[in-house]
């Protein structure tokens, strides 16, 4: 009861601020949360797990792309080899070329091998470890304990990993093979140049939209807390913009710098690991932004935290949950009075 009384003194001040978003206050809180939730350390953990998922996911992706070549006129093999020759670091070109050759050969033989099955399982399991690390970091953003059973948590991680692989492949196909696929579909539908023009205009926004949708699902499903789906949009939009900026930033860096002169044979691994680290930081930044806004404005999050204080990790989080619940009650009462007077 004392906690409720202590929080009552702050209700008027904080409820009044609801009518205008206190940007400075939220920004200060965000900077503090970045430090207290150890976003940089959590991002390193996520990147560490994701680096092990890259080889099997890459093999799985290339095998699937090669299989597409058997049913369409899309020159998958030629496009991939050109892409590797023009864009991939020199130290990785031979290895990627071998993977492409093996994938095309396997797809051409029409054989679904035990090796491919094992690769799929390894890719999903490795990726799910990274997703599990993300889930732990997201729970820290909301200051809640993970209370889902291990099996359910692992099922969620595996499901998100499968979605991740599917959407990444779809985005990859749109960005790399978009023009060729658009031409093939236009000819198949008999729509000619009109469809190809529409495809060219929409394929890049479509790829970015897929990535944003992936983030939205990740932010909604991963944390162990009730949420309203519409309140995850701010973090999804900001994280997508930051990731696109990081992508172009890395392209610019690789065009003017030569990491191999510093790291030698390990240059490719270092570059990939650092990019995964930056990506992980961006993912967690979006989650922290969502958590700060949702704990203040999202009714589902406010109710969940206030009704289950035993799941919160600190006394400060419990006190915050009580205060936010009081603020919500007062805002709803004020809105109800305003509506009745009108």
C-alpha positions in Angstrom: 0.0 0.0 0.0 2.9 2.4 0.8 4.2 2.0 -2.7 0.9 3.1 -4.1 0.8 6.1 -1.8 4.4 7.1 -2.7 3.6 7.0 -6.4 0.4 9.0 -6.0 2.4 12.2 -5.5 3.9 11.9 -8.9 0.7 11.1 -10.8 -0.3 14.7 -11.6 3.1 15.7 -13.0 3.5 12.5 -15.1 -0.1 12.3 -16.3 0.0 15.8 -17.5 3.0 15.0 -19.7 1.0 12.4 -21.6 -0.6 15.1 -23.8 2.8 15.9 -25.2 5.6 13.4 -25.5 8.5 14.4 -23.3 11.2 13.9 -25.8 14.1 15.1 -23.6 13.0 13.0 -20.7 12.6 9.9 -22.8 15.9 10.5 -24.5 17.7 10.8 -21.1 16.0 7.6 -20.0 17.0 5.8 -23.2 20.7 6.8 -22.8 20.6 5.5 -19.2 19.0 2.2 -20.3 21.6 1.6 -22.9 24.2 1.7 -20.1 22.3 -0.2 -17.4 21.0 -2.9 -19.7 24.5 -3.4 -21.2 23.3 -3.3 -24.8 26.9 -3.4 -26.1 27.7 -6.6 -24.1 24.4 -8.2 -25.1 25.0 -7.3 -28.7 28.4 -9.1 -28.6 26.7 -12.2 -27.3 24.1 -12.1 -30.1 26.8 -11.6 -32.7 28.8 -14.5 -31.3 25.9 -16.9 -31.7 24.9 -15.6 -35.2 28.4 -16.0 -36.7 28.0 -19.7 -36.3 24.7 -19.7 -38.2 26.1 -18.0 -41.3 27.9 -21.0 -43.0 24.9 -23.4 -42.8 22.4 -20.6 -43.7 24.5 -19.6 -46.6 24.7 -23.2 -47.9 21.0 -23.6 -47.5 20.3 -20.3 -49.3 22.5 -21.1 -52.2 21.1 -24.6 -52.6 17.6 -23.2 -52.6 18.6 -20.5 -55.2 20.2 -23.1 -57.4 17.0 -25.2 -57.2 15.0 -22.2 -58.5 17.2 -22.3 -61.6 15.9 -25.7 -62.5 12.3 -24.4 -62.8 12.8 -20.9 -64.1 14.9 -19.1 -66.6 16.5 -17.0 -63.8 20.3 -17.3 -64.3 21.0 -17.9 -60.6 24.4 -19.5 -60.9 25.8 -16.8 -63.3 24.3 -13.9 -61.2 25.7 -15.4 -57.9 29.2 -15.9 -59.4 29.2 -12.3 -60.8 28.1 -11.0 -57.4 30.8 -12.9 -55.6 33.5 -11.8 -58.1 32.5 -8.1 -57.9 31.4 -7.7 -54.3 32.9 -10.4 -52.1 36.3 -9.9 -50.3 39.1 -11.7 -52.2 39.8 -14.0 -49.3 36.2 -15.4 -49.5 35.7 -15.6 -53.2 37.2 -19.1 -53.6 35.2 -20.5 -50.7 32.0 -19.0 -51.9 32.7 -20.2 -55.5 33.0 -23.8 -54.2 29.8 -23.5 -52.2 28.0 -22.2 -55.3 29.4 -25.1 -57.4 28.3 -27.7 -54.9 24.9 -26.2 -54.4 24.2 -26.1 -58.1 25.4 -29.6 -58.6 23.2 -30.9 -55.8 20.2 -29.1 -57.1 20.8 -30.2 -60.7 20.9 -33.8 -59.5 17.5 -33.4 -58.0 18.7 -35.0 -54.8 17.5 -34.0 -51.3 20.5 -35.4 -49.5 21.0 -36.3 -45.9 23.7 -33.6 -45.9 21.2 -30.9 -46.9 18.8 -32.0 -44.2 21.6 -31.9 -41.6 22.6 -28.4 -42.9 19.0 -27.2 -42.5 18.8 -28.5 -39.0 22.2 -27.0 -38.1 21.3 -23.7 -39.6 18.0 -23.5 -37.7 19.5 -24.6 -34.4 22.5 -22.2 -34.7 20.2 -19.3 -35.6 17.9 -20.1 -32.8 20.7 -19.7 -30.3 21.2 -16.2 -31.5 17.4 -15.5 -31.3 17.4 -16.9 -27.7 20.2 -14.4 -26.9 18.0 -11.6 -28.4 15.0 -12.8 -26.4 17.1 -12.5 -23.2 18.2 -9.0 -24.1 14.6 -8.0 -24.9 13.4 -9.3 -21.5 16.1 -7.1 -19.9 14.7 -4.1 -21.7 11.3 -4.6 -20.1 12.9 -5.7 -16.8 11.0 -9.0 -16.7 12.1 -12.5 -15.9 11.7 -15.2 -18.5 8.8 -17.3 -17.2 8.1 -19.4 -20.3 9.0 -23.1 -20.1 12.2 -24.1 -21.8 10.4 -26.1 -24.5 8.1 -23.2 -25.4 10.9 -20.7 -25.4 12.9 -22.9 -27.7 9.9 -23.4 -30.0 9.5 -19.6 -30.2 13.2 -19.2 -31.0 13.1 -21.9 -33.7 10.0 -20.4 -35.2 11.5 -16.9 -35.3 14.6 -18.4 -36.9 12.7 -20.1 -39.7 10.8 -16.8 -40.3 14.2 -15.0 -40.3 15.7 -17.4 -42.9 12.6 -17.2 -45.1 12.3 -13.4 -45.1 16.1 -12.9 -45.5 16.0 -15.2 -48.6 13.0 -13.3 -49.9 14.7 -9.9 -49.4 17.9 -11.3 -51.0 15.9 -12.5 -54.0 14.2 -9.1 -54.4 17.5 -7.1 -54.2 19.7 -9.4 -56.2 17.4 -11.1 -58.7 14.6 -8.6 -58.7 15.0 -7.4 -62.3 15.3 -10.9 -63.7 12.5 -12.3 -61.6 10.3 -9.4 -62.6 10.9 -10.0 -66.3 10.2 -13.7 -66.0 6.9 -13.1 -64.1 5.9 -10.4 -66.6 6.5 -12.8 -69.5 4.7 -15.6 -67.7 1.6 -13.4 -67.0 1.8 -11.7 -70.4 1.9 -8.2 -68.9 4.9 -6.9 -70.7 6.8 -3.8 -69.7 4.2 -2.4 -67.4 4.7 -5.1 -64.8 8.5 -4.8 -65.1 8.3 -1.1 -64.5 6.1 -1.6 -61.4 8.5 -4.3 -60.2 11.5 -2.1 -60.5 9.8 0.7 -58.5 8.6 -1.6 -55.7 11.2 -4.3 -55.2 13.6 -2.2 -53.0 10.8 -0.8 -50.8 9.5 -4.4 -50.7 12.8 -5.7 -49.4 13.0 -3.0 -46.8 9.3 -3.7 -45.9 10.1 -7.4 -45.4 13.0 -6.5 -43.0 10.7 -4.1 -41.1 8.0 -6.8 -40.8 10.6 -9.2 -39.5 11.6 -6.7 -36.8 8.0 -6.1 -35.9 7.4 -9.8 -35.3 10.6 -10.2 -33.4 9.8 -7.2 -31.1 6.3 -8.6 -30.6 7.0 -12.3 -30.0 10.4 -12.4 -28.4 9.8 -10.6 -25.0 8.0 -12.5 -22.3 5.4 -9.8 -21.8 1.9 -8.8 -23.1 2.1 -6.1 -25.8 -0.1 -4.2 -28.2 1.2 -4.7 -31.7 0.9 -1.1 -32.8 3.3 0.1 -30.1 6.2 -1.8 -31.6 6.2 0.4 -34.7 8.6 3.1 -33.5 11.4 0.7 -32.7 10.8 -1.2 -36.0 11.0 1.9 -38.1 14.0 3.4 -36.4 15.9 0.1 -36.4 15.2 -0.4 -40.1 16.5 3.1 -40.9 19.6 2.5 -38.8 20.3 -0.9 -40.4 19.9 0.5 -44.0 22.3 3.3 -43.1 24.7 0.8 -41.6 24.5 -1.3 -44.7 25.4 1.6 -47.0 28.1 2.7 -44.5 29.8 -0.7 -44.7 29.6 -0.6 -48.5 31.3 2.8 -48.4 33.9 1.6 -45.9 34.8 -1.5 -48.0 35.1 0.7 -51.1 37.8 2.9 -49.6 39.5 0.6 -47.1 41.3 -2.7 -47.2 40.8 -4.6 -44.0 43.1 -7.4 -45.2 46.1 -5.1 -44.8 45.4 -4.9 -41.1 43.8 -8.3 -40.3 45.3 -10.5 -43.1 43.6 -13.8 -43.5 41.1 -13.0 -40.7 39.9 -9.8 -42.4 36.7 -11.3 -43.8 35.7 -12.9 -40.5 36.4 -9.7 -38.7 34.3 -7.6 -41.1 31.4 -10.0 -40.9 31.6 -10.3 -37.1 31.7 -6.5 -36.8 28.7 -6.1 -39.1 26.7 -8.6 -37.1 27.7 -6.8 -33.9 26.4 -3.4 -35.3 23.3 -5.2 -36.5 22.7 -6.6 -33.0 23.2 -3.2 -31.4 20.6 -1.8 -33.8 18.1 -4.6 -33.0 18.5 -4.0 -29.2 18.3 -0.2 -29.6 14.9 -0.6 -31.3 13.8 -2.9 -28.5 14.9 -0.4 -25.8 13.0 2.4 -27.6 9.9 0.3 -27.7 10.2 -0.7 -24.1 10.5 2.9 -22.9 7.5 4.0 -24.9 5.4 1.0 -24.1 6.0 1.1 -20.3 4.6 4.6 -20.4 1.8 4.4 -23.0 0.9 0.8 -23.9 -2.0 -0.4 -21.8 -1.1 -4.1 -22.3 2.4 -3.7 -21.1 1.4 -1.4 -18.2 -1.2 -3.9 -17.0 1.0 -6.9 -17.3 3.9 -5.3 -15.3 1.5 -4.0 -12.6 -0.4 -7.2 -12.3 2.6 -9.5 -12.1 5.2 -7.6 -10.0 6.9 -10.8 -9.1 8.1 -11.2 -12.6 10.0 -7.9 -12.5 13.7 -8.0 -11.9 14.3 -5.1 -9.5 12.5 -3.1 -6.8 12.9 0.0 -9.0 11.0 -1.8 -11.8 8.2 -2.8 -9.5 7.9 0.8 -8.3 7.9 2.1 -11.8 5.2 -0.4 -12.8 3.0 0.9 -9.9 3.5 4.5 -11.0 2.7 3.8 -14.6 -0.5 1.9 -13.6 -1.6 4.9 -11.5 -0.8 7.3 -14.4 -2.9 5.2 -16.8 -5.8 5.1 -14.4 -5.7 8.9 -14.1 -5.4 9.5 -17.8 -8.3 7.2 -18.5 -10.4 8.9 -15.9 -9.6 12.4 -17.3 -10.4 11.2 -20.8 -13.7 9.7 -19.6 -14.7 13.0 -17.9 -13.8 15.0 -21.0 -15.9 12.7 -23.2 -18.9 12.9 -20.8 -18.7 16.7 -20.8 -18.8 16.9 -24.5 
